[in-house]
Amino acid sequence: MKKLKAGDPIMVIAGKYKGKNSTIDKIEEDKVWLKNINEVKKAVKGKWFIKKHLPINISNVMFYDEASKKPSKVKISTTKEGKKVRVLKTTNKEIK
């Protein structure tokens, strides 16, 4: 089970966009594409400039807890029924 999934709220903790909040669009291996973060303009012959999203390394983002307004680490724990769930380390709340 992965700790971060598409659609999760995150906060960028390192790099040019440090402190920005967003949601995950797509995850591939150790790269993460975020909504409205790391957009660049690229010159394409015959099409002028196009906007392009570039990925950020997954180590530069953390799950953002909207209730406490702080980033938090995520851990995997099991319920009494034996089902694996994602849990925030700071508040011990289950992520749905």
C-alpha positions in Angstrom: 0.0 0.0 0.0 1.4 3.4 -1.0 1.4 6.2 1.5 0.4 8.9 -1.0 -2.3 8.5 -3.7 -3.7 10.7 -6.5 -6.2 13.2 -5.1 -4.5 13.6 -1.7 -3.9 17.2 -0.4 -0.2 17.9 0.0 2.2 20.6 0.9 5.5 21.2 -0.9 8.3 21.1 1.8 11.4 21.8 -0.4 12.4 23.6 -3.5 11.0 26.6 -5.5 7.4 26.1 -4.4 8.1 25.5 -0.7 5.0 26.1 1.4 2.5 25.8 -1.4 -0.6 23.6 -1.0 -2.0 21.5 -3.9 -3.4 18.1 -4.7 -1.8 15.1 -6.5 -2.7 14.6 -10.2 -0.5 11.6 -10.9 2.2 9.5 -9.3 4.9 7.5 -11.2 7.7 5.8 -9.3 9.3 8.6 -7.3 7.8 11.6 -9.2 4.6 13.5 -8.4 2.6 15.8 -10.7 0.7 18.5 -8.8 -2.2 20.8 -9.8 -1.0 24.3 -10.6 2.5 23.7 -9.3 5.7 23.5 -11.4 4.0 24.8 -14.6 6.5 26.0 -17.3 6.2 27.6 -20.7 7.9 25.8 -23.5 8.5 27.3 -27.0 7.2 25.0 -29.7 7.8 25.8 -33.3 4.5 26.7 -35.0 2.5 26.7 -31.8 4.2 29.6 -29.9 4.4 28.9 -26.2 2.6 26.0 -24.5 2.1 25.4 -20.8 3.6 22.1 -19.5 3.4 20.5 -16.1 6.7 19.0 -14.8 7.0 16.5 -11.9 8.4 17.1 -8.5 10.3 14.4 -6.5 8.0 12.6 -4.0 10.5 13.3 -1.2 9.7 17.1 -1.5 6.0 16.7 -0.6 4.1 15.8 2.6 0.5 15.0 3.2 -1.4 18.1 4.3 -3.8 17.8 7.2 -6.5 20.3 6.6 -7.9 20.1 10.1 -4.7 21.1 11.9 -3.3 23.1 8.9 0.0 21.4 9.1 1.9 18.7 7.0 2.1 15.3 8.5 3.8 12.0 7.9 1.7 9.0 6.9 2.0 5.5 8.3 0.4 2.2 7.4 -1.4 0.4 10.2 -3.8 -2.5 10.5 -7.3 -2.5 12.0 -8.6 -5.2 14.3 -10.2 -6.9 11.2 -6.7 -7.1 9.6 -7.4 -4.4 7.0 -4.5 -2.0 6.1 -5.3 1.7 6.5 -3.3 5.0 6.1 -3.0 7.0 9.4 -1.6 10.4 10.1 1.3 10.2 12.5 0.6 13.6 14.3 -3.1 13.1 15.0 -3.6 9.3 14.6 -6.6 10.0 12.3 -7.4 7.6 9.5 -7.2 8.9 6.0 -10.1 8.0 3.7 
